Amino acid sequence: MRRILGIAAIAVALVAGCAKSSTTTTTATSAAPVSGPPINIGSANFTESIVLGSLYAQALKAKGYTVAEHSSMGSREVYFPALESGKINFFPEYIGSSLNFLTKQKDASKPDAKQTYDLLQPELKKVKLTALQMSDAADQDGVVANKETASKYNLKNISDLKPYASQLIYGGPPECPTRISCLKGLEQYYGLKFKSFKSLDTGGPVTVRALKSNAVQVGDLFTTDARIAANGFVVLKQDKQPIVGAENVAPIVSDSLVMAYGTKFTDLVNSISAKLTSDGLLQLNKAVDIDKEDAKTVAAAWLRQNGLI
């Protein structure tokens, strides 16, 4: 599913994303300017994507590339057409959701990361894009029960919900009922019929508040969200049919960008991706969502800690 706005908000998100296109990174260039086309890096409208976008942008700018960030563009329905049209040419993405989007198969992605990555590449080539090195860092949609509900029903696995789902309200983004990684998959593969569905945000503060207040008892959050542990929420294990495939981070870039800059560029980007881990994503998210630090400042600190700027 991976961070999707409601259809009514897409036009607004596109405008907002484009309006921020002139925003450049805060890291001063420390290398001689590199001649070539500007690198326009996009991010979706959630903390992790914003931090990742800024992380790659600051690292590239520090090496002399001309970089602009297009932050918080919105959903995949907004930013993928922007990638295809060349309005942006670099986006830190999630391999499974990208594959699902491009193939229009909500369950096209596989649990195996390499298999999913290998299936994604030819789909990207059709639209003149390519995925650079896949990171070990992964972040999936998670079926999350609040502390009260998990304790009351002793919930550990998704299938544990079966006797109680009819008494519970499920919360998630507006598209959740049609996504195999969300309500559709829970109904189709686990036979869960919830009391009702409440349309919330995409893995954001609205969903967290709804779980905390018990307005919903189960909801869709992302597995590297530090607010899960902070609030005692429980991520339920996919114990029968995986409804979410591999979601490793991989920068998707335009073929024209790779042609213009060659291996010097791809090697640099790959060296950044190689440092990312799932636990690292969780810590980056915690710094922003819980510690209330600025996303660009957090990204810059991570780059310094890893010797990348």
C-alpha positions, 0 to 999 in steps of 0.5 A: 500500500505504502503511503497513499493519499485520498484521491481528492487530495492528489491534485492538492498534493501535486501542487504542494509538491511542485511548490516545494521544488525550489527547496534545496538541501541545507548541507553546503557543497564541499566538492567542485561542481559536477557538470550535468543535469539537475537532480530533482529528488522527490519524497512522499508525505510521511516522515521516513520518505522525507528523511530519505529524500533529504539524506540522498539530496544532501549527500549528492549536493556535498559531492558537487551535484546540483540538487533540488528536493521536492518534499512531501509530494503525496501518493504514488499516484502523484509522484510516479507520473512525475518520475515518468514525465521527468519532473523529478528524476530520483525517488527513494522507493519501496520495491514491493509497492512500486512493483504492485503499482506498475503492474496494477497487481495488488499482490504482485510483490513477493516476500523474497526481496531479490525476487521482487527487485528482479521483477521490478527492474523490467517494469521500470525499464518500460518507463525509462526508469531504473532501481539502483542498489537495493538497501537492507533497510525495509519498511512494510505495512503492519497490522497493528493492535493497540495495547488494550486490544492486544492484551484483552485478546492475547493477540500475536498473529493476524489469524488471532483476530478471527474470533474477534474481528466483528467486534473491532474497528479497523483504521487505515488510509482511504484506499485500504479497503482496495489494497491487498496489503491492507483490508482487502488482504485481511478479508481475502486471505485471513477471512477477517470481517471487521465491525467497520472501517474508519478512513484515517491518514497514511500511517501518520499521527491521525492513525496513531491517535485513533489507536491510542484513544481506542477509536479504532482497535486495529490499524495500518501503521508501518513497521519502522514507526517508532510510535508503535513501541512508544505506545505499546502497540503490537504488530501482528505477525503474518502467520498464514498468507503474506499480504505484504511483500518485500519492501526494501528501500531502493532509489528509483532514478531516470535512465537519462540521469544514469546516462548523464553521470555514469558509474561515479553517480551510481556508485555514490548513491549505492554507497549511501543505500548500503549503509541503511538498515531497518533499525536505522530507519526506525531511529531516524523516524524516532528522531523526527516523530518522537524527539521532534527534530527537524528531518533535514537535520536528522538526515545530515547527522546520519550522513556525518555519522556514516562518513558520507559528508 
